Amino acid sequence: MTAITTTTTHGTFTAQSRTSIVRGAIALTLITLAGFGFLYSLAGVGIGQALFPHTANGSLIARDGTVIGSALVAQPFVSDKYFHPRPSASNYDPTALAGSNQARTNPELRKRLEDTRAAIAQREGAAPLSVPGDLFTQSGAGIDPHITAASAAIQVDRIARARGMPRDEIANLLAQHTEAKQWGVFGQARVNVLQLNLALDSVGTKTPR
């Protein structure tokens, strides 16, 4: 009799345990989906919008009420009246981020770099060896919106001639839009090309008083 009772009790306990485990699993799944799949994301969006609205919305840049780009994405500029960005392997398309994925020993890469550097040197009226590296190499993502201050400085004379503006005025504008090293330590002084070109247009279209 004792053995039968023990077996029955053990069977009842097993069924209750299975039910409890299933309920716990379902509850944990619902809590996880609601907490981390919805509430956590909602809180993240809310905090971002409250503390960093400009960055959370893509660092968009607007002119006359129209969005014309983002401070995080490079745009192509080909006119002599503007500062030019670094080359893009993705044709400045943020939906196709990519580098060239060519090794430094690749002959095609070496030829492209030399040809690009020679073309920039001719455009800027400078010696090829004086052209900063970031003007003829591509960033890893292919849409880096910044160039070094040296890469912007080498373009000042061309822009001054094309716009008929004093060189010092453009150089001063460049200095105002040059960002220091990250935390004063990492990287190099850099310039956001789109923001600098917008400032350049603003100065060039001012109405004399």
Secondary structure in CASP SS format (residue, H / E / C, confidence):
PFRMAT SS
TARGET T0000
AUTHOR 0000-0000-0000
METHOD secondary structure of the structure
MODEL  1
M C 1.00
T H 1.00
A H 1.00
I H 1.00
T H 1.00
T H 1.00
T H 1.00
T H 1.00
T H 1.00
H H 1.00
G H 1.00
T H 1.00
F H 1.00
T H 1.00
A H 1.00
Q H 1.00
S H 1.00
R H 1.00
T H 1.00
S H 1.00
I H 1.00
V H 1.00
R H 1.00
G H 1.00
A H 1.00
I H 1.00
A H 1.00
L H 1.00
T H 1.00
L H 1.00
I H 1.00
T H 1.00
L H 1.00
A H 1.00
G H 1.00
F H 1.00
G H 1.00
F H 1.00
L H 1.00
Y H 1.00
S H 1.00
L H 1.00
A H 1.00
G H 1.00
V H 1.00
G H 1.00
I H 1.00
G H 1.00
Q H 1.00
A H 1.00
L H 1.00
F C 1.00
P H 1.00
H H 1.00
T H 1.00
A H 1.00
N C 1.00
G C 1.00
S C 1.00
L E 1.00
I E 1.00
A E 1.00
R E 1.00
D C 1.00
G C 1.00
T E 1.00
V E 1.00
I E 1.00
G E 1.00
S E 1.00
A C 1.00
L C 1.00
V C 1.00
A C 1.00
Q C 1.00
P C 1.00
F C 1.00
V C 1.00
S C 1.00
D C 1.00
K C 1.00
Y C 1.00
F C 1.00
H C 1.00
P C 1.00
R C 1.00
P C 1.00
S C 1.00
A C 1.00
S C 1.00
N C 1.00
Y C 1.00
D C 1.00
P H 1.00
T H 1.00
A H 1.00
L C 1.00
A C 1.00
G C 1.00
S C 1.00
N C 1.00
Q C 1.00
A C 1.00
R C 1.00
T C 1.00
N C 1.00
P H 1.00
E H 1.00
L H 1.00
R H 1.00
K H 1.00
R H 1.00
L H 1.00
E H 1.00
D H 1.00
T H 1.00
R H 1.00
A H 1.00
A H 1.00
I H 1.00
A H 1.00
Q H 1.00
R H 1.00
E H 1.00
G C 1.00
A C 1.00
A C 1.00
P H 1.00
L H 1.00
S H 1.00
V C 1.00
P C 1.00
G H 1.00
D H 1.00
L H 1.00
F C 1.00
T C 1.00
Q C 1.00
S C 1.00
G C 1.00
A C 1.00
G C 1.00
I C 1.00
D C 1.00
P C 1.00
H E 1.00
I E 1.00
T E 1.00
A H 1.00
A H 1.00
S H 1.00
A H 1.00
A H 1.00
I C 1.00
Q C 1.00
V H 1.00
D H 1.00
R H 1.00
I H 1.00
A H 1.00
R H 1.00
A H 1.00
R H 1.00
G C 1.00
M C 1.00
P C 1.00
R H 1.00
D H 1.00
E H 1.00
I H 1.00
A H 1.00
N H 1.00
L H 1.00
L H 1.00
A H 1.00
Q H 1.00
H C 1.00
T E 1.00
E E 1.00
A C 1.00
K C 1.00
Q E 1.00
W C 1.00
G C 1.00
V C 1.00
F E 1.00
G C 1.00
Q C 1.00
A C 1.00
R E 1.00
V E 1.00
N E 1.00
V H 1.00
L H 1.00
Q H 1.00
L H 1.00
N H 1.00
L H 1.00
A H 1.00
L H 1.00
D H 1.00
S H 1.00
V H 1.00
G H 1.00
T C 1.00
K C 1.00
T C 1.00
P C 1.00
R C 1.00
END
